[in-house]
Amino acid sequence: TPKGSCLESVKIAIDTGYRHIDGAFVYFNEHEVGQAIRDKIAEGKIKREDIFYCGKLWNTCHPPELVRPTLEKTLKILQLDYVDLYIIELPMAFKPGDAIYPKDENGKFIYHETDLCATWEAMEACKDAGLAKSIGVSNFNRRQLEMILNKPGLKYKPVSNQVECHPYFTQPKLLEFCRQHDIVIVGYSPLGTSRDASWVNVSSPPLLKDPVLNAIGKKYNKTAAQVALRFSIQRGVVVIPKSFNPQRIKENFQIFDFSLTEKEMKEIEALNKNVRYVELLM
């Protein structure tokens, strides 16, 4: 994001009523997010405990001895004492070091063999130290979740699993598995995503142009985006829509004054194409 735009967007979001902020070291804007939170606390608009901040452990930091120092670095950037949720961003690891995306001379990613269970134990220690109130995961499939859940001596199970989730990718099996284990699904790209071919599968049609979402939106005087967000929260999926547009930030929040009928929920569920926009080809 251009310098300063993240700071302003987070302030607008807090003023609008948002309290859950999804961040990551690898977004390179946590200093602005922390500044926005601290500014709003100073204004008396919020208290620290009103905000639910999620930070993420990047792929180069999976070795257990790196987990706490990485979180401490995040807290230093944010200038906060703790995060509300700290999650393992991806179940695979890159070679530790200064390169965020380590590659060899042929431009291939350099991976690193780590033990997710050992990484998880280091996450548990961060919770015990009070640096993170809760711990979770992201982009984990059922097998990877089971590896943690069945770990001998498990102290805390993941409270959440952040994955791509929207009407074109509804994740019914994973959602059901997580429900059974009291793991909350946090859906990223709940509105589909940008059309940036460098990291997005653009062969899939734009979600917000979908005729069903637009027709339902017309009925309630809502946008296709508001219908898509409402669909997710009615399924019990937490949504983290991303926007830097003040008008859309406000619109994305206006989804609590209507609800979809069972028939409409089924119509939207039927849109599932089982395709990811964010393919994570790495």
RATA-V564333 format. One record per pair of residues at least 4 apart in sequence whose C-alpha atoms are under 7 Angstrom apart, sorted by the first residue. I is the first residue (numbers start at 1). GAP is how many residues later the second one is. Records with the same first field share a line. If there is no record, write none. Layout:
I = GAP  GAP
This chain:
1 = 4  5
4 = 4
5 = 4
6 = 4  23  26  27
7 = 4  25  26  28  29
8 = 4
9 = 4  235  237
10 = 4  23  26
11 = 4  25
12 = 4  234
13 = 4  5  236
14 = 4  5
16 = 234
19 = 31  32  33
20 = 31  32  33
21 = 31  32  33
22 = 31  32  33  218
23 = 7  31  32
24 = 6  31  32
25 = 5  31  49
26 = 32
29 = 4
30 = 4  47  48
31 = 4  46  47
32 = 4
33 = 4  45
34 = 4  44  45
35 = 4
36 = 4
37 = 4
38 = 4
39 = 4
40 = 4  5  6
41 = 4  5  6  7
46 = 4
52 = 32
53 = 30  31  32
54 = 29  30  31  32
55 = 28  30  31  32
56 = 30  31  32  33
57 = 4  30  31  32
58 = 30  31
59 = 30  31  33  34  35
60 = 33  34  35  36  37  40
61 = 5  6  35
62 = 4  5  31  52  57
63 = 4  51  56
64 = 54  55  58
66 = 4
67 = 4  55  56
68 = 4  58
69 = 4
70 = 4
71 = 4
72 = 4
73 = 4
74 = 4
75 = 4  5  6  7
76 = 4
81 = 50
82 = 48  49  50
83 = 48  49  50
84 = 48  49  50
85 = 47  48  49  50
86 = 46  48  49  50
87 = 48  49  50  51
88 = 48  49  50
89 = 48  49  50
90 = 48  49  50
91 = 48  49
93 = 18  19  20  21
94 = 8  16  17  18
95 = 7  15  16  17
101 = 8
102 = 7  8
103 = 4  5  6  7
104 = 4  5  6
115 = 4
116 = 4
117 = 4  31  34
118 = 4
119 = 4
120 = 4
121 = 4
122 = 4
123 = 4  12
124 = 4  31  32
125 = 4
126 = 4  5  6
127 = 4  5  6  7
134 = 25
135 = 23  24
136 = 22  23  24  25
137 = 21  23  24  25
138 = 23  24  25
139 = 22  23  24
140 = 4  5  21
141 = 4
142 = 4  32
143 = 4
144 = 4
145 = 4
146 = 4
147 = 4
149 = 8
158 = 25
159 = 24  25
160 = 23  24  25  26
161 = 22  23  24  25
162 = 23  24  25  26
163 = 23  24  25
164 = 23  24  25
165 = 4  5  6  22  23  24  25
166 = 4  24  25  26  66
167 = 61  101  102  104  105
168 = 103  104  105  106  107
169 = 103  104  105  106  107
170 = 102
171 = 4
172 = 4
173 = 4
174 = 4
175 = 4  10
176 = 4
177 = 4
178 = 4  5  6
179 = 4
185 = 52  53
186 = 51  52  53
187 = 50  51  52  53
188 = 51  52  53
189 = 4  52
190 = 39  49  50  51
191 = 16  17  34  37  50
192 = 14  15  85
193 = 84
195 = 5  7
196 = 4
197 = 4  5
199 = 79
200 = 77  78  79
201 = 76  77  78
208 = 16  17
210 = 4
211 = 4
212 = 4
213 = 4  11  14  15
214 = 4  9  10
215 = 4
216 = 4
217 = 4  5  6  7  10
218 = 4
222 = 4  5
223 = 4
224 = 4
225 = 4
226 = 4  26  29
227 = 4
228 = 4
229 = 4  10
230 = 4  25
231 = 4  34
232 = 4  5  7
233 = 4  5  6
243 = 5  6
245 = 4
246 = 4
247 = 4
248 = 4
249 = 4
250 = 4
260 = 4  5
261 = 4
262 = 4
263 = 4
264 = 4
265 = 4
266 = 4
267 = 4
